[in-house]
Amino acid sequence: MKQIDVDVAVIGAGTAGLAAYRAAVAAGRRTVLIEGGPYGTTCARVGCMPSKLLIAAADAAHAPARWPEFGIRLEGAIKVDGRAVMARVRRERDRFVGFVLEGVEAMPEADRVRGMARFVDDSTLDVGGHTRVHFSRAVIATGSSPFVPPFLRGLGERLLVNDDIFAWNDLPKSVAVFGPGVIGLELGQALHRLGVHVLMFGRQGHVGPFSDPVVRAYAVRTFAEEMDLDADSDVRSVTSEGNGVALRFRGRDGGERRETVDYVIAATGRTPNVRGLGLENTPLALDVRGMPLFDRHTMQCGKAPIFIAGDASDDLPLLHEAADEGRIAGENAVRFPEVRKGKRRTPLSIVFSEPQIAVIGHRYVDLPAGTFVTGEVSFEDQGRSRIILRNKGLLHIYADAITGRLLGAEMIGPDVEHLAHLVAWAIQSAMTVAQALEMPFYHPVIEEGLRTALRDARAQVLAGQMLAAKRVA
């Protein structure tokens, strides 16, 4: 068996692992990058990039639906060529993956070890049964995998996860999507707009990443108007039947429905890839799920010279967070035992549905009742949104009830990916509502909707401050 001695062993060559590797190498430490699966990162291969390619095609196909309201007549029908759609998705996806592979292949060959890693003890890894890596510090960056609930596991080849979709050569005629979260909502709506018959099932009224019940209810109504979405479904049976899957469920009218679809897509979350790592052979404290306990500011697991980053940490499974966590983990692996808190950015999550969804900073559910005010704007009568016939949406922004400092926001609306960044920057800059309102707003733009919500929040803060002053007087 081959023996390797290193300062830092990084397990996983995804976004977090690559960031950790680069940080350790930049500090001059002997580092190896261990990967048991395909190179290319989850984002480039089966996540962010191919899904946005599919969504872009769907948006293009759906755009003519608004034309009649503008007075534009469409002669003939729009035809979606599923093979051409998927060919572009795969072609461009492969291009993005290629950029990542170029970076990996540029690394010294001695720094790359192929195979599944398993801890033998707190300073040794077995890689694929062919290599022993003796390390002083390690970074776990093994990513995550789609979770499939037990009631769907018997569907065989008719069961798909999001990773499978981007291998399609053509679009199917029908699918059932379980889970209208971020992944399910994006892919389900895109397939619907590309002409696929989509049934979407959720539980307990949840859709997207919302915790604000008012905004969430608005989102459920909005998406259910466009496609067959039941966010509080009652599915009685899901069984393989010939070349499809038969579903029996309660319809939204209360009656029983039966449908047969080509495939079922499980978009029911992802689980960290920590099983099989041999964590039981280390001194790490594990929770009931077998996850190592760690400090999200240092990424250190307990007091050990072992760090965790990216989706494997199950903290904020987003590319920009994975990159930050990987860098922090890599830098602290080099510094160990003198670890430092790394700078964490304002949380920012965006869903590329239509309307788009964003959650920024503190969520509604994280804020103690009575300590904050909620500024609101509806995009239904917002000027620019009505002009471009994209006037669906609701924005809630949260501010401290006493100081007016911005805390967070949850929103659904037209192109809120841009509003979300403005709010995130304002929160990270510790702005108050009043300070945010001093910033320039052009006319007519969608950003004026954000200004309306800020004015609403400011009025509530001022009212609270006046009431507090009267009580003191």
GIZI-V44065 format. One record per residue. RES is the residue in one small letter. PSI is psi as a letter, one per 40 degrees, with the letter a starting at -180 (none if undefined). NEAR is the number of other ideal C-beta (glycine too) atoms within 8 Angstrom. Layout:
((RES PSI NEAR) (RES PSI NEAR))
//
This chain:
((m h 6) (k i 6) (q h 7) (i h 10) (d h 5) (v i 12) (d d 10) (v h 18) (a h 14) (v h 17) (i h 13) (g h 15) (a f 14) (g a 14) (t d 13) (a d 18) (g d 18) (l d 14) (a d 16) (a d 19) (y d 15) (r d 10) (a d 15) (a d 16) (v d 10) (a d 6) (a e 8) (g e 4) (r i 10) (r h 7) (t i 13) (v i 14) (l h 14) (i h 16) (e h 11) (g e 9) (g a 3) (p i 4) (y i 8) (g e 8) (t i 13) (t d 11) (c d 10) (a d 13) (r d 13) (v e 7) (g b 12) (c d 8) (m d 11) (p d 15) (s d 15) (k d 9) (l d 12) (l d 16) (i d 12) (a d 8) (a d 13) (a d 14) (d d 10) (a d 7) (a d 12) (h d 9) (a d 8) (p e 8) (a d 5) (r e 8) (w d 10) (p d 8) (e d 6) (f e 7) (g e 5) (i h 6) (r h 6) (l h 8) (e h 3) (g i 3) (a i 3) (i h 6) (k h 4) (v h 9) (d g 6) (g d 10) (r d 8) (a d 7) (v d 13) (m d 12) (a d 9) (r d 10) (v d 13) (r d 11) (r d 8) (e d 11) (r d 14) (d d 8) (r d 8) (f d 10) (v d 12) (g d 8) (f d 9) (v d 12) (l d 10) (e d 8) (g d 9) (v d 12) (e e 6) (a e 5) (m i 10) (p h 5) (e d 5) (a e 5) (d e 10) (r h 12) (v h 11) (r h 8) (g i 11) (m h 7) (a i 13) (r h 10) (f h 12) (v d 9) (d a 7) (d e 10) (s e 6) (t h 11) (l h 14) (d h 11) (v h 16) (g e 9) (g e 6) (h e 7) (t h 12) (r h 12) (v h 14) (h h 9) (f i 12) (s d 8) (r i 13) (a i 13) (v h 20) (i h 15) (a f 19) (t e 10) (g a 13) (s i 11) (s i 7) (p h 12) (f h 9) (v h 10) (p i 9) (p d 5) (f e 5) (l e 12) (r e 8) (g e 5) (l e 11) (g b 6) (e e 4) (r e 11) (l h 12) (l i 11) (v i 10) (n d 13) (d d 8) (d d 8) (i d 11) (f e 13) (a e 5) (w i 9) (n d 5) (d i 7) (l i 12) (p i 9) (k d 6) (s i 14) (v i 16) (a h 16) (v h 16) (f h 12) (g g 12) (p f 16) (g a 13) (v d 9) (i d 10) (g d 15) (l d 16) (e d 13) (l d 15) (g d 17) (q d 16) (a d 13) (l d 14) (h d 12) (r e 10) (l e 14) (g e 7) (v h 11) (h h 8) (v h 14) (l h 12) (m h 14) (f h 13) (g a 14) (r i 8) (q f 6) (g e 10) (h i 11) (v h 14) (g a 14) (p e 9) (f i 12) (s e 11) (d h 11) (p d 7) (v d 8) (v d 15) (r d 14) (a d 9) (y d 11) (a d 13) (v d 12) (r d 8) (t d 11) (f d 14) (a d 11) (e d 5) (e d 7) (m i 10) (d g 6) (l h 12) (d h 12) (a e 13) (d g 8) (s i 10) (d g 6) (v h 10) (r d 7) (s i 7) (v h 11) (t i 6) (s i 10) (e h 7) (g b 4) (n f 3) (g a 12) (v h 15) (a h 12) (l h 14) (r h 9) (f i 13) (r h 10) (g i 9) (r e 5) (d e 4) (g e 5) (g i 6) (e h 8) (r i 9) (r h 7) (e i 10) (t h 9) (v i 13) (d d 10) (y i 13) (v h 15) (i h 15) (a h 14) (a f 16) (t f 11) (g i 8) (r i 9) (t i 9) (p i 12) (n g 12) (v e 12) (r i 5) (g e 6) (l e 12) (g f 10) (l d 11) (e e 5) (n e 8) (t i 11) (p e 5) (l h 11) (a h 7) (l i 10) (d a 7) (v d 3) (r e 5) (g e 8) (m h 9) (p h 13) (l h 9) (f i 11) (d h 6) (r e 8) (h d 8) (t e 12) (m e 16) (q h 13) (c h 12) (g b 10) (k e 3) (a i 10) (p f 10) (i h 14) (f i 18) (i i 13) (a i 19) (g a 16) (d d 14) (a d 16) (s e 12) (d f 9) (d c 7) (l g 6) (p g 10) (l i 8) (l d 9) (h d 8) (e d 12) (a d 17) (a d 11) (d d 13) (e d 15) (g d 19) (r d 13) (i d 13) (a d 17) (g d 19) (e d 12) (n d 15) (a d 17) (v d 13) (r d 9) (f h 11) (p e 5) (e g 5) (v i 8) (r i 8) (k h 5) (g i 12) (k h 5) (r h 6) (r i 10) (t h 9) (p h 8) (l h 13) (s h 11) (i h 10) (v h 12) (f f 9) (s a 11) (e h 6) (p i 13) (q i 14) (i i 15) (a i 16) (v h 14) (i i 14) (g a 13) (h h 7) (r i 11) (y d 13) (v e 6) (d e 7) (l h 12) (p h 5) (a h 4) (g e 5) (t e 7) (f i 11) (v i 10) (t h 10) (g h 16) (e i 10) (v h 12) (s h 8) (f e 17) (e d 9) (d e 6) (q h 15) (g c 8) (r d 11) (s d 16) (r d 10) (i d 7) (i e 7) (l f 8) (r f 9) (n f 11) (k h 11) (g i 17) (l h 13) (l h 18) (h h 15) (i h 16) (y h 16) (a i 15) (d h 10) (a d 10) (i d 8) (t d 6) (g e 12) (r h 10) (l h 15) (l d 11) (g a 15) (a i 13) (e h 14) (m i 16) (i h 15) (g a 16) (p h 13) (d f 9) (v e 16) (e d 10) (h d 9) (l d 16) (a d 14) (h d 9) (l d 10) (v d 15) (a d 13) (w d 9) (a d 11) (i d 14) (q d 8) (s e 6) (a f 5) (m i 10) (t i 10) (v d 15) (a d 8) (q d 9) (a d 11) (l e 10) (e e 5) (m i 6) (p i 3) (f h 9) (y i 6) (h h 6) (p h 7) (v i 8) (i d 14) (e d 11) (e d 13) (g d 16) (l d 15) (r d 10) (t d 10) (a d 14) (l d 13) (r d 10) (d d 11) (a d 16) (r d 13) (a d 8) (q d 12) (v d 16) (l d 8) (a d 8) (g d 11) (q d 9) (m d 8) (l d 8) (a d 9) (a d 8) (k d 7) (r d 6) (v d 5) (a none 4))
//
